[in-house]
């Protein structure tokens, strides 16, 4: 019997480890009072902190994201407001601008949404017309001043 166990035990152990990895959730540990504590994922808190550096974080992202950040036109942005994104409450800063294409032309300005998690920039949603409906925009002149 000892020989049979040594053959299947590594396979069972590997299967259990892979099942734990395949859960898709963030790495979590259990506290003394049996509450999950996540160290790598979104804390999932409904009360998100206001993103204090939202303007500079958006500019830094766009400087690296846009193929040509020079000459952005019609840049406007709305102050971050809390909205539900993916079933969770997030701060969302909407912006609209027209970026210069590689041939020097411009497409019409379109809306994008900067999503913040725990007070930090998380991602940009490219087609955000529905998410940004009823946003109040103000000029965003720093966008036009972007450089490479």
N, C-alpha and C positions, 0 to 999 in steps of 0.2 A: 504494500500500500504506500510506503514511503516513496517508492520510485514513481508511482502514478501522480502523486501530488506535486512532485518537483517538475513534472512536465506541464501541467495546466496552471499552476500558481503564477508564473510570470505573465501568462496570457491574460489571466483574470485581473491581475494588478494593472497591466497596461490598459486594458479595457476600461477599468474604473478611472484611471488617470485621464484618458482621452474623453470620457463622458463628462468629467468635470471641466475640461477645457472647452468642450463643445457647447456649453450652456449659453455662450454668447454674452453673458453679463460681465460686469466689471469684477475685478478681484475683490473679494469681500471676506471679512473675518467676523466672527460672532463675539459680541461683548459678553460680560458676565451676566447681564440681564436679558440675554438671547436676542438682542437687536443686531441686525447686520450693519457693519461699518465698512463703507467703501473707501478705498484709498486711491483708486485709479479712475473712477467714473464720476459722473454727475451726482451730486448729493441729493438731487431731486427735491430740494426745498422750494416751497411755494413762495417764500419771502426772499426774493433775489436781491442782492445789493445793487445799487445804482452803479453803472459803469462810469466811473469818474474820468477815465482817460479815453472815452469813446472816440473823440475827434482824432487824436493822434494815432490810435490803434487802426482806425479806418484808413487814414493816410498811409501808414506804414504798410498795411496789407495791399492797398491799391498800387503803391509804388512798385511792389514786386509782382503783383498779379497782372496788371495791364501790360500788354506787349509794348506800348508806347505811352507812358504816363504823361508825356509832355503835350500840352495843348488840349486838355480836357475842357469841354464847353458845357455851359448851362448847368453847372454844379449847384444843386440845392440839397439840403438835408433837414430832416425832422428830428427833434429831440427824442431820445429814447423813451419809449413807453412800454408798459408791460402788456404783453399779448400772449395768447396761448399758441405755442408752436409744438407740434408733435405731441399734444396732450399735456404739455408742461408749461408753466408760466415762465416767460423769458422777457428780458428787456430787448426791444427791437428798435433799431435806429434805421429809418428809411432814407434812402438817398436816390437822387435821379441825376444822371449826367449823360453826356454823349462823349465817348472816347474816340480818339483819332484812330482810324484804320491804318493798316500797313501801306495802303496806296495814297494816304493823305486825306481821304474823304472821311465824312462823318455819317454815322447812322443816326436815326432819331434817338433822342434821349429816352432811356427807359429806367424803370424803378428797380431798385435792388434793396435787400433788407440785410442789415448786419445784425446777427444774433449774438447775444451775450449770455454766458453761463457763469454764475458766481462772480459777476462783475468784470469778466474778461471777455474779449472778442473770441468767439467760437468759430463762426463760419459766415459766409455770404450766400444769400439766396438770390440767384440771378433773375428769376422771373417772379417778382414779388408784387405785382399789381393788386392782387386780392388782399395780401397781407398788409399792404401799405395804403389801402383805401382809407380815405378820410384823414390822411396825415396832413399836418400843417407844416409846410416847407418854408425854410428861410435860406438866404444865400449862403453858400459854402465856398468862399473865395480861395481858401487854402487848396482846394481841389485843382483849381486852374493854375496854381503855382507849383504843382508837382514837377519834379525833375527826375532824371534817371538815377 
